[in-house]
Amino acid sequence: TAQLLNASAVFAVGFLMRPVGGWLMGIYGDRYGRKAGLTLSVTLMCAGSLLIALTPGYATIGVAAPALLVLARLMQGIS
């Protein structure tokens, strides 16, 4: 049950960051242009996906594994 709740929380963080990301990317796009905003958005999404793919398991790095997954989902949610 605890693992299921942890997995759900990791995905929930990404969904909760979407409105914040829309607001931040809107400000960035207004200030620096649509092309720069799109480039930043795609770069953050790629970086978050790469971090998820390369993060070792809990048995290897311990508590840092879920922390890195949450960071990656935050990056994806913002983008």
Secondary structure as GFF3:
##gff-version 3
##sequence-region A 1 79
A	DSSP	alpha_helix	2	32	.	.	.	ID=ss1
A	DSSP	alpha_helix	34	54	.	.	.	ID=ss2
A	DSSP	alpha_helix	58	61	.	.	.	ID=ss3
A	DSSP	alpha_helix	64	78	.	.	.	ID=ss4
###
